Amino acid sequence: MTRRMFGNGKPASVVGLDIGTATIAATEVRGDGSGEVARTAIGLLPSGAVQDGEVQNGDELARALKSLFRENKLPKAVRVGIANQRVVVRTLRLPLIEDEDELETAIRFQAQDHIPMPLEQAILDHQVLAKQGGIATEGAERHMDVLAVAARRDMVISLLGALYEAGLQPVGIDLSAFGMIRALGNGDAAAPADAEGMIQTTTLYCHLGDGTNLAVARGDACVFTRIVPFGIEPIAAGLAEREGITLDEANEWLLDVGLDEPIDDFGDERQLAAAAREALGQGATKLIDELRLSLDFYGAQEGAPPIERVLLCGPGVAIHGLPERIESGLGLGIEARTPAALGHLDVEDAARLTVSYGLALEE
């Protein structure tokens, strides 16, 4: 789902913008198709400005964005990602329709039965996943699979308002899940979405951040997404509250302690290290349970192909032992990954910037 807001020429570079609960990640990618990263920046967000992927205080968000872009000399053209409970993604099967206007009408008509929100209150977009059936024969209907995406209009308007107030030029709005797939996907090994008779890998992409953003893709085509409102930020927030430390300090303790460092190595701070280990262990258990539920939900979809590999990304992959704990809990082979284009950065920054990099890439 990429909404083109402006059509007056192509910018020399685009900044992918991933707005979380506590931080903003921005990655500038050159617009020459090379995927080369020019600048990156990570900035703090005031508490309460954004919650669960939705803007709560547009003025505070705008000030944070303006400061981040000014201090890091980032260009103003941005493609922003959205990931919250007010975005609905559904796969629709339609008769093969070549005319774009007719296709949009058909999608809107069928979406009324599949999208749990009034369409007059939504922004509706789509992406063709596959065209199947070959040459039509008697009794065999040619058909197509389409990914329909609906986002609450008021949610999008609030986000755009903050971007404009910050002096930015939004050139697109995209699903953060799509950015994650572009950032980590191996497009040269995947068959095109409409290719027939080609083997495509089914991959579960999992971004461990403030919340957990899941996407299943066949090749590079997303067929399923889900937002789990639990991730690293709630674990850190619980630790901060219990131990009387700041959220930033709690996040640092989670990174330092992880799930495999000996607690005795922390000397006089063993008590706080033990509290961080306990919070992380409990959080990992809850996270695994949530991931199992999401996998069950995905598997219950009609015709859902089985998951063949799992790619983890986001701030959670920088926590030692967490990917391995998830792998053991799910019983699936898991690879923690950051984009090669961010390989010059430390692991923590590359992990946080992964989605913003994918958002900035050309589709």
C-alpha positions, 0 to 999 in steps of 0.5 A: 500500500503506497499512496503517492501524495505528489507527482511532481518529479522524482526526488533525488533521495527519499527518507524512510520514516518509521515512527515508534512509541519511544523513538523515530528511525529515519533512513535516507536512500538515494533515488537512483535505484541503487539502494545506497544509504546516504544518512541515518538518524534515530531520535527520541519521542516525548512520552505519549506523543505516539501510542500503539502506532497512532498519533496522540499528540501531533504537536509533540510529534511534529516538534520531534520530527523537525528537530531530528531532520534539522539536526541531521540535515535530512531532506524533506521528502519522506515515505512513512510507514504505518503499523497499528490496529486500525489497518486491516489487510485481507487477501481477496480472490477475484475473477481476472480483471485487466481494466484498472478502474473495473478492478478498483470497483470490484475490490471495493465491492468485495471489501465490504464483506471482508474489511471490518470498518465502514469503507467511507471512513477508510482509505482503501488500496490494493496490490495484485498478488497473482494472476492464475488460470492461464488461458480460460477453458470451458468450466475453468475461470481465470482468477487473481489474488489481490491484497486489499489494505484499508486504513482509518482515514482519521488515523492517516490524516492525524499522521499527515498533519504532524508531517506537514507541521514538521515541514516534511513532504510526504511522497508516500504512505506504506505499510511498515510490513511492506518496508520490512519485506523490502529491506530483508527480502531476497528478491533475486531469488524469488519468482515474480508474484504473477509467475506460474509454475515457479517455486516461491519461498514462504517466509515469516518476517517478524519485527521485534520493536515497541510492538511486534509486526508480522508479515508472511510473504510468498517470494516478495509478495505479502499475503498476510500481516498482523500487529501484536501489541506486545514487544520490547518496549512493554518489557522495558517499561515494566522493568523501568517502573519496578526498578525506578529507572528511566525507560532508556536505562531499562532498554540499556539493561535489557541489551546488556544483560540479555538471556545468556550473560552470567549475572555474576559478571555484573558485580555490585549491580547483580540485583538490577541485572537479575531483575532485567533477566527476569523481565526479559525471560517473562517477556520472551515467554509472552512473546512466544505465546503471541507468535504461536497464536499468530501462526495458528491464525495464519495457518487457519486461513484457507489455502495458506502455504506453510511457513518455510523460514522465519526472519527476525529483525528490529531492536529485539535481535540485538538482545543476546539470546532472545532470537535463540529463545524464540527459535526454541519456543516456536520449534522453527528455524530462525535467522536474525537479520539486518539489511546489508546496506546498513552493515556499516552501523552497529547492530543496535542502530541497524536493527532499529533502522531496518524498517525505515530503510525498507520504506525508503526503497523504490518498489 
